[in-house]
Amino acid sequence: MTDVTDALADGERVRDRFPLRTGGSVALTDDGLLVATGDSVIRIDRDDIAEITVEDFDWFVGLLSVVLVGWGLYSTRRDLLLGLGFAAFGAASCYWTYRKRGKARIKVAGRPKPVSVFPADPGAFTDAMEAEVAVDSD
């Protein structure tokens, strides 16, 4: 696994570091962001950051998934296989929805897709990024 300190330029310092739930970390430097996931490090210049959004838990989809599990279990009285299929799909949907909580999307100018990361503490990540955007706009 690659560390963000390996990708620092000479004289560049890390101001904040945020661990990711999926492994790796995001580092806020004087020049921008460094995202280390797996064996790669993505460098994002401060001027290229267009928008940063953090998704909270999607309660609507989570509730629908729980209802689907309940309906599937209830309908096993009529058709066991179909009911278990609906319950399994609802349980998988609950799991996927829970895994996507706290997803941060960093829209970068010149990139067709945003960079998505899962910070361990989305609140601290959001606070640091809001402070950084406020400093940039002054």
C-alpha positions in Angstrom: 0.0 0.0 0.0 1.3 3.4 -0.9 1.5 6.2 1.6 0.8 9.9 0.9 4.1 10.9 2.3 5.8 9.1 -0.6 4.1 11.5 -3.1 5.0 14.7 -1.4 7.0 17.2 -3.4 10.2 18.7 -1.8 9.2 21.2 0.9 5.5 20.3 0.8 3.9 19.5 4.1 0.8 17.7 5.2 -1.6 20.0 7.0 -4.3 17.4 7.7 -4.6 13.7 7.2 -7.8 11.7 7.1 -7.8 7.9 7.2 -10.2 6.1 4.8 -12.6 3.3 5.8 -11.5 1.3 2.7 -7.8 1.7 3.5 -5.4 4.5 2.6 -5.8 8.1 3.4 -6.5 11.6 2.1 -3.9 14.3 2.9 -4.6 18.1 2.7 -1.4 19.9 1.7 -0.6 23.5 1.0 -1.1 22.9 -2.7 -4.2 20.6 -2.7 -5.2 17.0 -1.9 -3.3 13.7 -2.1 -5.5 10.6 -2.2 -3.7 7.3 -1.5 -5.8 4.2 -2.2 -4.3 0.9 -2.8 -1.1 1.2 -4.8 -1.8 4.6 -6.4 -1.7 8.2 -5.2 -3.9 10.8 -6.9 -2.7 14.4 -6.7 -5.4 17.1 -7.0 -4.4 20.7 -7.2 -6.3 23.1 -5.1 -7.3 25.2 -8.1 -8.8 22.1 -9.9 -11.2 21.2 -7.1 -14.7 22.2 -8.3 -16.9 20.8 -5.6 -16.7 18.4 -2.6 -19.9 16.7 -1.5 -20.4 14.1 1.3 -23.4 11.8 1.2 -25.0 10.9 4.4 -26.8 7.6 5.0 -29.7 7.3 2.5 -32.5 6.7 4.9 -35.2 6.4 2.2 -33.4 3.5 0.4 -32.5 2.0 3.8 -36.1 2.0 4.9 -37.3 0.6 1.6 -34.8 -2.2 1.9 -36.0 -3.1 5.3 -39.6 -3.1 4.1 -38.5 -5.3 1.2 -37.0 -7.8 3.6 -40.1 -7.8 5.8 -42.4 -8.2 2.8 -40.3 -11.0 1.4 -40.4 -12.8 4.7 -44.1 -12.3 5.0 -44.7 -13.5 1.5 -42.9 -16.8 2.1 -46.2 -18.2 3.3 -47.5 -18.1 -0.3 -44.3 -18.8 -2.3 -41.2 -19.8 -0.3 -38.6 -19.3 -3.1 -39.9 -15.9 -4.3 -40.3 -14.6 -0.7 -36.7 -15.6 0.2 -35.5 -14.0 -3.1 -37.1 -10.7 -2.2 -35.8 -10.9 1.4 -32.3 -11.6 0.1 -32.4 -8.7 -2.3 -33.7 -6.4 0.4 -30.8 -7.5 2.8 -28.3 -7.0 0.0 -29.7 -3.5 -0.6 -29.4 -2.7 3.1 -25.8 -3.7 3.1 -25.0 -1.7 -0.1 -26.7 1.4 1.3 -24.9 1.1 4.6 -21.5 0.7 2.8 -22.1 3.9 0.8 -22.6 6.1 3.9 -20.2 9.0 4.3 -19.0 8.8 0.7 -17.2 12.0 -0.3 -17.1 13.0 -4.0 -14.5 15.4 -5.1 -15.3 16.9 -8.5 -12.1 17.9 -10.3 -11.9 20.2 -13.3 -10.7 18.2 -16.3 -11.8 14.8 -15.0 -14.9 13.2 -16.4 -15.7 11.3 -13.1 -15.3 12.6 -9.6 -12.8 11.0 -7.2 -14.8 9.1 -4.5 -13.4 8.4 -1.1 -14.9 7.0 2.2 -13.3 9.0 5.1 -13.5 7.3 8.5 -14.8 10.5 10.0 -16.9 12.4 7.4 -17.6 15.2 9.8 -14.0 16.1 10.3 -13.3 15.8 6.6 -16.2 18.1 5.7 -15.1 20.7 8.3 -11.5 20.7 7.0 -12.7 21.0 3.4 -15.2 23.8 4.2 -12.4 25.7 6.0 -10.1 25.2 3.0 -12.8 26.5 0.6 -13.4 29.5 2.8 -9.7 30.3 2.8 -9.6 30.0 -1.0 -12.6 32.3 -1.5 -11.1 35.1 0.6 
